[in-house]
Amino acid sequence: MPPPNLILLTNQQATRAAIQSAIETHLKARAGKNDTVLLFIASHGATYPVDGKQKGFIVTYDSNPEDLSASGIPMDDVHKLFENQLTSVKRLLLYVDVCHAGKIGQIVPRFDAVNKTAERDLTSEDVQMFGILAAQGGQVAIEGVDFGGGHGAFTYFLMRALNGDADLNRDGKVTMSELSDYVHDKVQEATARRQTPKQIGDIDETRTMAVTTQPGIDLKEYTVPTLVARRSLTQQRKGPSPPAVERVVLPLTASTLKYQDPEGLIKRFEDAVQQGHILPADDPSAFTFLDALSVRLKPEEYRAEAEKLRVALEDRGQQVLLTYLAGEQTPQKRDDFQLGRAYFEAARNLTPDSVYLESRLTFCQGRVAIFDKDYQRAETLLARAVGLDPELGYSYNGLGIAYLERADYDRAILAFRDAAKRAPYWAYPLHNMALALAEKGDYAGAIRTYERAIEIAPHVFYLPYNLGLLYQRLNRSADAEASYRKAMTIDPGNARAWNALGSLKAAAGRNAGAEKYYRQALERDPQFLAARYNLALLLSASKARSGEAQALWRDNLSRDPEHLPSRLSLAQSLAQSGNDAEAAREYGLVVAARPDYVAARLALGDIDTRMGNPSDALGQFEQAFKIQPASAEILEKIAQGEAALGRTADARSAYEKALPLATDGGARKRIRAALEKLK
C-alpha cells in the first residue's frame, strides 16, 4: 500500500476532529470507483442515552465521558459512512474493536444515495461490503496483556488470522469466510463467550483477505488471560500543554513569504501549528504561512496543510468545551470563552460550511455575552446554537444560564431540563436547575435536584457545597453541616467548605468553632478574602480584639484594594474605636470608588461633623441627597449642617422639607423640636 494512501492516528493524535478530518479528506475525497476502503478502529466504546435511547459512541482521545454526544463519535456515523457515503468505491472493509461495537448495526450500501449524475459504472453486484465488529451491541470488548502484550482480544485474533492462522486448508490464502470464522471462534473461546464478534456485510468465499507467503505482523504469543474490560471512561486523560515558545518579532506577510522555498514554508507552517501559533492574530501565525502556501502548492496539497491547521484549532476549542463540562469544579472566565470563540471562528473560516463549527462558535459567543451582561444577545446566540445542533446539552445549559441571570426562572428550568435530558450523566445543568428552583421558592425541588446530581457525580465538590448553602439558607443547620463535611471529604483542600462551616458556627453563636474553621480555610487558601473578612468580622465583636480584626481587613486590602466589604468594615471599626482621621480616609476611598454609595457618604459626613469640619460634612450630605432626594434622614443632616454654619434660614428650609417625608413619629417629633429651636 503506498504510504500516501494510509492514515494512522494513535493516542493523542486520535482526537475527534482528527478522525473526522481523516474520514472527510482522505476516505471520501480520495477513494475512487476501483479502490478498496479499509477502516480499522481500536478504541474505547460506550453506550450513552440520547433522547431516551441507548446509542453507541466511539470514545476519542479528547472525549468527555460525561457528554459523549458532544465529544464522542456516534457509531451511527460509521454506519452512515459505509452505507450512504462510500458507495462509489469497489470494496468496503471495516474492523471495529470497541465496546458495544454491535451498535453500528448491519450495513447495506445504498446505491440510490449516490448522485445519479456522478461518473461511475459500478452496480450493486460490483460493490462488496465486509466487516467484523468486536462485540455485540450490549457487550464490552475485552483487552489485556495476554493478547499479544496489550491488544484487545478482537484485534489480536484478527491479526493472527491475517498472519495465516486462519488458513486452515493451508492453501497460502486466508479467505473472507476463514477470517470471519476464525476471529468469531477464537474471541468467543478466549473470553469465555463474554464477547462475540459480529460480522456485517456479505461473505465472499473466493475473496482473498491475506496471502500467507507475504511477511506478517510480529505478535507476542497468546496466554490464557485474566479478563479485563476496556479501560474506564470516568477519567479524562489530558495531554501536556504546548511548550512556551518565544515569538518572532519580524513582520511576516504572505506577500513576502510566497517567494520563499515551499518546503521551507511548509516546515515553518507546521512548526507554527506545533507551537500553538494558530490564531490569525498570533505572531508568527500559521495563517500567514498558509496564505503564502496557497499560491505555491497544488490545490490538494494546500488542502492537506490547511486541514492540519483546522484540526489544531478545533482541538484547542474543544478543550474550552471540555473544561465547561466540568461545571463549577473548574470555573471559567470570560477570556476562556473568548479564546474558544477565536479558535472555532478561525477553524470555521477554513471550512465555512461546517455546521459543527458554527454551533460551537455561536455557543462561545453566547457565553461571552453572558459575562458582558448582554443577556438579550446571549439568549439569541445560545438559542441559535441549540438550533444548529439540537443534540448538544451544553448549549441548552448556556441558554438556561442566560435566562437565570435575567430571573426568568421558568424558562431557565426548562432549558436546564433539556440539557440534562441530552446529557443525563452531566451534573452541571442539574446544579443550575436547583439554583433556579430555589430562586422560585421551590426548595424541596431544589434539594431533590441536588441529590440527583450528587448521585450522578458523587465526587464533585461543588454539589454538596451548594446544597449546604441551600440548607443554611433554610436554617437547616444540621443538614448544612453534613453537606459541608461531605464536600470537605471530596476535596479537603478546598477552602470554601471550611469558610461556609465557619459561617454556620458563627450564626449559631459558637464563635470558637467559627474562628477555628475560618483559620483552617485560610491555611488552605491564604488568598481567600471572604474567609479573612469573616474572621475579622467575628473578632470585631470583641472590643479587645478589634485590633486583630482591623489587621485582617488591612491584609485583605493589601491583596485587593478594591475589596469593598473589607474597606467598609475597617472604616466602621476605626470610627467606633475613635480613630476618626483614619476612618475618614477609608470612607473617602470608598466614596471615590463608589460615588453613589449613600451610606458611605453619610458616615463620612458624620465623621467630618465630629472632627469640626461642618462644610465638608454638608458637602457629603448634599451629594447624598442628590442620589436619594426623598430621604428625610439626609435632609435632617443637611439642616444640622446649615445650622452649624449659622445659616438659620437654610436650616429651617431643610427641616421643613424633611418633615412631610418623615415616616415615623419619632423623626417628626425630633424635626419639630429642631424647628422650634430655630425660631
ChimeraX attribute file (.defattr): number of C-alpha atoms within 10 A of each C-alpha:
attribute: neighborCount
match mode: 1-to-1
recipient: residues
	/A:1	5
	/A:2	5
	/A:3	6
	/A:4	7
	/A:5	11
	/A:6	10
	/A:7	12
	/A:8	9
	/A:9	12
	/A:10	11
	/A:11	11
	/A:12	14
	/A:13	14
	/A:14	17
	/A:15	25
	/A:16	21
	/A:17	22
	/A:18	21
	/A:19	17
	/A:20	15
	/A:21	17
	/A:22	17
	/A:23	17
	/A:24	13
	/A:25	15
	/A:26	16
	/A:27	21
	/A:28	16
	/A:29	12
	/A:30	12
	/A:31	17
	/A:32	16
	/A:33	17
	/A:34	14
	/A:35	13
	/A:36	16
	/A:37	20
	/A:38	14
	/A:39	16
	/A:40	15
	/A:41	15
	/A:42	19
	/A:43	20
	/A:44	21
	/A:45	27
	/A:46	27
	/A:47	20
	/A:48	22
	/A:49	17
	/A:50	16
	/A:51	13
	/A:52	10
	/A:53	9
	/A:54	14
	/A:55	20
	/A:56	28
	/A:57	27
	/A:58	29
	/A:59	26
	/A:60	25
	/A:61	21
	/A:62	23
	/A:63	23
	/A:64	24
	/A:65	23
	/A:66	23
	/A:67	21
	/A:68	26
	/A:69	22
	/A:70	21
	/A:71	24
	/A:72	23
	/A:73	22
	/A:74	22
	/A:75	23
	/A:76	15
	/A:77	14
	/A:78	21
	/A:79	18
	/A:80	16
	/A:81	18
	/A:82	20
	/A:83	19
	/A:84	18
	/A:85	18
	/A:86	24
	/A:87	26
	/A:88	26
	/A:89	21
	/A:90	20
	/A:91	18
	/A:92	21
	/A:93	17
	/A:94	19
	/A:95	21
	/A:96	26
	/A:97	29
	/A:98	29
	/A:99	31
	/A:100	27
	/A:101	30
	/A:102	25
	/A:103	23
	/A:104	22
	/A:105	17
	/A:106	14
	/A:107	19
	/A:108	18
	/A:109	24
	/A:110	16
	/A:111	18
	/A:112	9
	/A:113	13
	/A:114	15
	/A:115	10
	/A:116	9
	/A:117	6
	/A:118	8
	/A:119	9
	/A:120	14
	/A:121	8
	/A:122	15
	/A:123	11
	/A:124	11
	/A:125	6
	/A:126	12
	/A:127	18
	/A:128	20
	/A:129	22
	/A:130	20
	/A:131	23
	/A:132	24
	/A:133	28
	/A:134	33
	/A:135	28
	/A:136	21
	/A:137	22
	/A:138	16
	/A:139	20
	/A:140	24
	/A:141	32
	/A:142	28
	/A:143	26
	/A:144	17
	/A:145	17
	/A:146	19
	/A:147	23
	/A:148	21
	/A:149	15
	/A:150	12
	/A:151	18
	/A:152	26
	/A:153	28
	/A:154	32
	/A:155	25
	/A:156	24
	/A:157	25
	/A:158	24
	/A:159	19
	/A:160	22
	/A:161	24
	/A:162	22
	/A:163	22
	/A:164	21
	/A:165	17
	/A:166	26
	/A:167	20
	/A:168	13
	/A:169	9
	/A:170	11
	/A:171	10
	/A:172	15
	/A:173	21
	/A:174	26
	/A:175	23
	/A:176	20
	/A:177	17
	/A:178	23
	/A:179	24
	/A:180	22
	/A:181	14
	/A:182	19
	/A:183	28
	/A:184	23
	/A:185	14
	/A:186	20
	/A:187	26
	/A:188	18
	/A:189	13
	/A:190	21
	/A:191	20
	/A:192	11
	/A:193	11
	/A:194	16
	/A:195	24
	/A:196	25
	/A:197	26
	/A:198	20
	/A:199	23
	/A:200	21
	/A:201	17
	/A:202	14
	/A:203	17
	/A:204	13
	/A:205	10
	/A:206	10
	/A:207	13
	/A:208	15
	/A:209	15
	/A:210	20
	/A:211	17
	/A:212	19
	/A:213	10
	/A:214	9
	/A:215	8
	/A:216	14
	/A:217	9
	/A:218	10
	/A:219	14
	/A:220	13
	/A:221	11
	/A:222	16
	/A:223	12
	/A:224	9
	/A:225	15
	/A:226	12
	/A:227	16
	/A:228	14
	/A:229	13
	/A:230	18
	/A:231	14
	/A:232	11
	/A:233	15
	/A:234	9
	/A:235	10
	/A:236	14
	/A:237	12
	/A:238	10
	/A:239	10
	/A:240	7
	/A:241	7
	/A:242	9
	/A:243	9
	/A:244	8
	/A:245	10
	/A:246	8
	/A:247	13
	/A:248	11
	/A:249	8
	/A:250	8
	/A:251	8
	/A:252	14
	/A:253	15
	/A:254	16
	/A:255	11
	/A:256	10
	/A:257	17
	/A:258	19
	/A:259	13
	/A:260	12
	/A:261	11
	/A:262	17
	/A:263	12
	/A:264	10
	/A:265	19
	/A:266	19
	/A:267	12
	/A:268	17
	/A:269	28
	/A:270	20
	/A:271	13
	/A:272	24
	/A:273	21
	/A:274	16
	/A:275	16
	/A:276	21
	/A:277	23
	/A:278	26
	/A:279	23
	/A:280	14
	/A:281	12
	/A:282	15
	/A:283	19
	/A:284	22
	/A:285	22
	/A:286	26
	/A:287	25
	/A:288	23
	/A:289	24
	/A:290	25
	/A:291	18
	/A:292	22
	/A:293	27
	/A:294	17
	/A:295	14
	/A:296	18
	/A:297	16
	/A:298	11
	/A:299	11
	/A:300	11
	/A:301	13
	/A:302	17
	/A:303	16
	/A:304	14
	/A:305	17
	/A:306	21
	/A:307	19
	/A:308	16
	/A:309	27
	/A:310	23
	/A:311	21
	/A:312	21
	/A:313	25
	/A:314	23
	/A:315	19
	/A:316	17
	/A:317	26
	/A:318	23
	/A:319	17
	/A:320	19
	/A:321	20
	/A:322	19
	/A:323	16
	/A:324	19
	/A:325	21
	/A:326	17
	/A:327	18
	/A:328	15
	/A:329	14
	/A:330	11
	/A:331	10
	/A:332	14
	/A:333	11
	/A:334	15
	/A:335	11
	/A:336	20
	/A:337	24
	/A:338	18
	/A:339	18
	/A:340	26
	/A:341	24
	/A:342	21
	/A:343	27
	/A:344	27
	/A:345	24
	/A:346	23
	/A:347	27
	/A:348	21
	/A:349	13
	/A:350	16
	/A:351	15
	/A:352	12
	/A:353	10
	/A:354	12
	/A:355	14
	/A:356	13
	/A:357	23
	/A:358	22
	/A:359	23
	/A:360	29
	/A:361	25
	/A:362	24
	/A:363	29
	/A:364	31
	/A:365	23
	/A:366	31
	/A:367	29
	/A:368	24
	/A:369	23
	/A:370	22
	/A:371	15
	/A:372	12
	/A:373	14
	/A:374	14
	/A:375	22
	/A:376	14
	/A:377	18
	/A:378	27
	/A:379	21
	/A:380	15
	/A:381	24
	/A:382	29
	/A:383	20
	/A:384	19
	/A:385	28
	/A:386	22
	/A:387	13
	/A:388	19
	/A:389	17
	/A:390	17
	/A:391	19
	/A:392	23
	/A:393	26
	/A:394	29
	/A:395	31
	/A:396	27
	/A:397	27
	/A:398	30
	/A:399	30
	/A:400	31
	/A:401	29
	/A:402	29
	/A:403	24
	/A:404	23
	/A:405	14
	/A:406	13
	/A:407	14
	/A:408	15
	/A:409	21
	/A:410	15
	/A:411	17
	/A:412	27
	/A:413	24
	/A:414	17
	/A:415	26
	/A:416	29
	/A:417	21
	/A:418	23
	/A:419	28
	/A:420	22
	/A:421	18
	/A:422	25
	/A:423	25
	/A:424	22
	/A:425	20
	/A:426	23
	/A:427	26
	/A:428	27
	/A:429	31
	/A:430	28
	/A:431	26
	/A:432	25
	/A:433	29
	/A:434	28
	/A:435	25
	/A:436	28
	/A:437	21
	/A:438	18
	/A:439	14
	/A:440	15
	/A:441	11
	/A:442	13
	/A:443	19
	/A:444	12
	/A:445	16
	/A:446	24
	/A:447	21
	/A:448	14
	/A:449	22
	/A:450	25
	/A:451	19
	/A:452	16
	/A:453	24
	/A:454	20
	/A:455	13
	/A:456	16
	/A:457	16
	/A:458	16
	/A:459	15
	/A:460	20
	/A:461	23
	/A:462	23
	/A:463	27
	/A:464	26
	/A:465	24
	/A:466	22
	/A:467	27
	/A:468	29
	/A:469	22
	/A:470	22
	/A:471	20
	/A:472	21
	/A:473	13
	/A:474	12
	/A:475	13
	/A:476	13
	/A:477	19
	/A:478	13
	/A:479	17
	/A:480	25
	/A:481	22
	/A:482	17
	/A:483	24
	/A:484	28
	/A:485	19
	/A:486	20
	/A:487	26
	/A:488	20
	/A:489	14
	/A:490	16
	/A:491	15
	/A:492	15
	/A:493	15
	/A:494	17
	/A:495	23
	/A:496	24
	/A:497	30
	/A:498	26
	/A:499	27
	/A:500	26
	/A:501	29
	/A:502	29
	/A:503	24
	/A:504	25
	/A:505	20
	/A:506	20
	/A:507	14
	/A:508	12
	/A:509	11
	/A:510	13
	/A:511	18
	/A:512	12
	/A:513	16
	/A:514	25
	/A:515	22
	/A:516	16
	/A:517	25
	/A:518	28
	/A:519	19
	/A:520	18
	/A:521	26
	/A:522	20
	/A:523	13
	/A:524	15
	/A:525	15
	/A:526	14
	/A:527	16
	/A:528	17
	/A:529	21
	/A:530	19
	/A:531	27
	/A:532	23
	/A:533	25
	/A:534	24
	/A:535	27
	/A:536	26
	/A:537	20
	/A:538	21
	/A:539	20
	/A:540	19
	/A:541	12
	/A:542	11
	/A:543	13
	/A:544	10
	/A:545	13
	/A:546	21
	/A:547	17
	/A:548	15
	/A:549	27
	/A:550	24
	/A:551	13
	/A:552	22
	/A:553	27
	/A:554	18
	/A:555	17
	/A:556	25
	/A:557	18
	/A:558	11
	/A:559	13
	/A:560	13
	/A:561	13
	/A:562	14
	/A:563	17
	/A:564	16
	/A:565	17
	/A:566	27
	/A:567	23
	/A:568	19
	/A:569	21
	/A:570	28
	/A:571	29
	/A:572	20
	/A:573	22
	/A:574	20
	/A:575	20
	/A:576	13
	/A:577	13
	/A:578	11
	/A:579	14
	/A:580	21
	/A:581	14
	/A:582	14
	/A:583	24
	/A:584	23
	/A:585	13
	/A:586	22
	/A:587	26
	/A:588	18
	/A:589	18
	/A:590	23
	/A:591	18
	/A:592	11
	/A:593	12
	/A:594	13
	/A:595	15
	/A:596	16
	/A:597	14
	/A:598	20
	/A:599	13
	/A:600	24
	/A:601	25
	/A:602	23
	/A:603	21
	/A:604	27
	/A:605	28
	/A:606	23
	/A:607	23
	/A:608	20
	/A:609	18
	/A:610	12
	/A:611	13
	/A:612	12
	/A:613	16
	/A:614	22
	/A:615	16
	/A:616	16
	/A:617	26
	/A:618	24
	/A:619	15
	/A:620	24
	/A:621	26
	/A:622	20
	/A:623	17
	/A:624	24
	/A:625	21
	/A:626	13
	/A:627	13
	/A:628	14
	/A:629	12
	/A:630	14
	/A:631	17
	/A:632	24
	/A:633	18
	/A:634	23
	/A:635	27
	/A:636	25
	/A:637	24
	/A:638	28
	/A:639	29
	/A:640	24
	/A:641	26
	/A:642	22
	/A:643	17
	/A:644	17
	/A:645	15
	/A:646	11
	/A:647	13
	/A:648	17
	/A:649	14
	/A:650	17
	/A:651	24
	/A:652	23
	/A:653	15
	/A:654	22
	/A:655	25
	/A:656	18
	/A:657	16
	/A:658	24
	/A:659	20
	/A:660	10
	/A:661	15
	/A:662	19
	/A:663	12
	/A:664	8
	/A:665	9
	/A:666	9
	/A:667	17
	/A:668	18
	/A:669	12
	/A:670	13
	/A:671	21
	/A:672	13
	/A:673	11
	/A:674	17
	/A:675	18
	/A:676	9
	/A:677	8
	/A:678	11
	/A:679	8
